[in-house]
Amino acid sequence: MNLLFFIFSLSGGGAERVTVNLANHWAAKGWRITIVTLAPVAQDAYALHPSIVRVSLSMAASSKTVTEGLSRNLKRVRALRRTLLDIRPDIAIGMMGSACVTLALASRGLTNIAPIGSIHIHPPAFPTKFVWSALQSLAFGQLSSVAALTQATAAWLRANTRARRIDVIPNPILWPVPESDPGIEPSTVCKPDRKMLLAAGRLDPQKGFDLLIPAFAGLADKNPDWDLVILGEGAGRERLQAEISARGLESRVFLPGWAGNVAAWYARAQLYVMSSRFEGFPLTLAEAMAHGLPAISFDCDTGPRDIIRSGVDGFLIPPENVPALTEGLDRLMGDDGLRSTIASAAKQARDRFSMESVARMWENMFDEFLSPKVGQQA
């Protein structure tokens, strides 16, 4: 199999991590794998299998005007098309919406390449202007398939785009999560005798940490042996730190930054919380559960409800409802037995979303697009 991934960058992020995990899995099976990005290789945050061919088009610059944007995107389409003609992959996968559109345009007329799109966020969460929506709808119709993470997203794509085929394939998880730099030792942030409530993600409004901090503040006095740790980095750091300081929680709520050794944090924590306003299919939630962490999450449109079986291996609560989040956290933080029971069931995520089972779903789809002349290398 000759497989190409196209994505904006390999900097930190869920879709980027999924791309690398799938690429490494198939490279280890002997497949020929190429990863193409617009951003430079210097921004890569994840280690790649040594056999993977890494290509940067060095065309990640943003545009200030519509005309400039159109010119840049046409150049990106041409550059990707040249790369496709050079590598001649059997399958090319565009990771995320803009990459899907670029791939659809770049692969037009290349009959020996099956272009596939992979959508990693529920589109209604990111409303777009009419022109872009129309272009995306048309572009999806040029793809052999569009892969959605959830049934809800698949239903939206069927109703709002011209996609000819839609496959529902969740994100795979690795257990345990491989380590990368930078590594942060949990004991340097949260003392060994403290219980840890863990959250992780970009420090921006999507992740709802501005809702989580008030929820924790509402139960901090009742649960004096617990601390909140939010792993991640982003433009919202200053605002969140100000919120922590305003509530006098500097010794109870910590923002240590991006940690490449997140598995060590899953192992150290007693409870995982997701406060997102919207999600696609949150890797950190599935990973935390696979590591045996009970979890609680807002029931946003897609993602958490596709992972958590509420009342079995975690709890789902009304979206953006801070009092409900406070109540749910208080219940779990105060009941060691309940956390233990839920944690046992949470570990089933290891099998439910294993790399082997999810990769097989992709491979079954690939098989349908390969000509009889193309064989997979095991």
Secondary structure, 3 states (H helix, E strand, C coil): CEEEEEECCCCCCHHHHHHHHHHHHHHHCCCEEEEEECCCHHHCCCCCCCCCEEEECCCCCCCCCHHHHHHHHHHHHHHHHHHHHHHCCCEEEEECHHHHHHHHHHCCCCCCCEEEEEECCCHHHCCCCHHHHHHHHHHHCCCCEEEECCHHHHHHHHHHCCCCCEEECCCCECCCCCCCCCCCCHHHCCCCCCEEEEEECCCCHHHCHHHHHHHHHCCCCCCCCEEEEEECCCCCHHHHHHHHHHCCCCCCEEEEECCCCHHHHHHHCCEEEECCCCCCCCHHHHHHHHCCCCEEEECCCCCHHHCCCECCCEEEECCCCHHHHHHHHHHHHCCHHHHHHHHHHHCCHHHHCEHHHHHHHHHHHHHHHCCCCCCCCC
